[in-house]
């Protein structure tokens, strides 16, 4: 028999929900809480108790329903309603002013030179889609076109409203923003995890990214993740004139926006605001690595338009790399997949640019000689681009006399083989092809995203498969059996089936990706594409002579010799044969035909305004041409922008046709 909910109970439940939603709004959006934590917790517990006692009052939009308590089987792909493009970067004021100048031709009046200056949050991009004000989908950026549907996890983030506030919300709206974690919350989480003997995270961005991709929504629900809204991905049922109006609307809908964002007039005001944020960098409660400058007027944004991968009307002005002083405790030596042995600094831990740094690159022996380091030195380090820590210099004036010299090894730290140094090279090298460190590195590279993209086969899994004797080289991957994989520690039938499915897909990856995966010295992504298009098939590359290789643009002696040496190794040929027996058949790559530049060799020189250099090269290739790096008698066409120098002069001397970027784009149908 269904019970009748007392009117006073129904009224109290509705009241509690409104109180908690308002408290969330005041805390996360306005940063002006009106309740203490204790008061909030008391209201929340009361609501949980009443909803538990009266299931008839269940409402999926209740604040108590943010933690579904279920484990998803996986994340479905979600196609964004419009691409979530990336931004071009500038690193100094001169580059920024060049960017401003490149947009001058779009201006109809000086009044249009108004900008939104917003801190560039170092977090994870997330798009929220609301229909009739209700959150229906949340997805990560992914590759910009397709992301992961993480709606269940996004619902656990309290700064993301499940229903938008107000009576005038659009019928449909896509809101883009950033998930992040405040510095103090991140440090507190790591301290608690360390004390409990659990995993800690290197920086807030990794913490947020890992949390959003948890299949169990209870995990992100327990973590201090927040959200800032900063861009419109599309809307129906509303219109806006500028970025400022968009941000104001977001706030009225109950979404938090970045408090430090400002609308300013003119280029000088942007530079001033940038300098203010650089100065305030350590005091802002979240990690930021630059500012995003957007043209404020949406009609002007429309006139300026988009490049292939980035808007013309916005740019990211990155902050300078951060530096810090710490102590060099030791130097260890690691072996890469090509046998190169490199030194790495072991440092006294120091917090720098959002992460705790304990290691830094020392590059090679020449760099060690230049730095004149000793163990125990006080050193200055930098995170170049706020990513890769490196040692800049030692402070010898701080030495106490207890420092000691760095000992350069003469034997491989992984296999004890004697090391050698190639004539004219700076690298120490282990020549043992059976070196376990090289094998591990090669297999991880073979499976990496830029090569065969074998998901679920990282360095940890490779190490386990090697340790268990299931593989010895890349060919063995294509002879793995489900029963053997399923019996491994922390594996099972599902994990085994997933890996085998990935391997099956990898058998027919394009030839250029396969060549990248082989790890041939000197053959990177660009070289692999050149070889694949020139020879078409793996057998064609294997049979190429040095003369045929050197005839190709951008192929020099070093690359040609490396290709011949690699395919001339008996062990490599044997591995390729076993791959073929395992069904590996890289897809042949045919050069595009029928394009505007079919059969032509083009050289790009000088500054391009509409396209980045990489975008222009891809356009040449898509139109059937070849983009070369130097001008020669085999060059058919030179595209010259402002600042073109010796390449333009040589083209004129050889009487090669020269065109500007506008003509290049016109011929390409752009």
Secondary structure, 3 states (H helix, E strand, C coil): CCCCCCHHHHHHHHHHHHHHHHHHHHHHHCCCCCCCHHHHHHHHHHHHHHHHHCHHHCCCCCHHHHCCCCECCCCCEEECCCCCCCCCEECCHHHHHHHHHHCHHHCCCHHHCEEEEEEEECCEEEEEEEECCEEEEEEECCCCCEEEECHHHHCCCCCCCCECCCCCCCCEEEEEEEEECCHHHHHHHHHHHHHCCCCCCCEHHHHHHHHHCCCEHHHHHCCCCEEEEEEEEEEECCCCCEHHHHHHHHHHCCCCCCCCCEEEECHHHHHHHHHHHHHCCCCCCCCEEEEEEEECEHHHHHHHCECCCCECCEEEEECCCCEEEEEEEEEEEEECCCCEEEEEEEEEEEEECCEEEEEEECCCHHHHHHHCCCECCEEEEEEECCCEEEEEEECHHHCCCCCECCCCCCECCCCCCEEEECCCCCCEEECCCCCHHHHHHHHHHHCCCCCCCCCCCCHHHHHHHHHCCCCCCHHHHHHCCHHHHHCCCCCCHHHHHHHHHHHHHHCCCEHHHHHHHHCCCCCCHHHHHHHHHHHCCHHHHHCCCHHHHHCCCCCCHHHHHHHHHHHHCHHHHHHHHHHHHCCCCCECCCCCCCCCCCCCEEEEECECCCCCHHHHHHHHHHCCCEEECCCCCCCCEEEECECCCHHHHHHHHCCCEEECHHHHHHHCCC
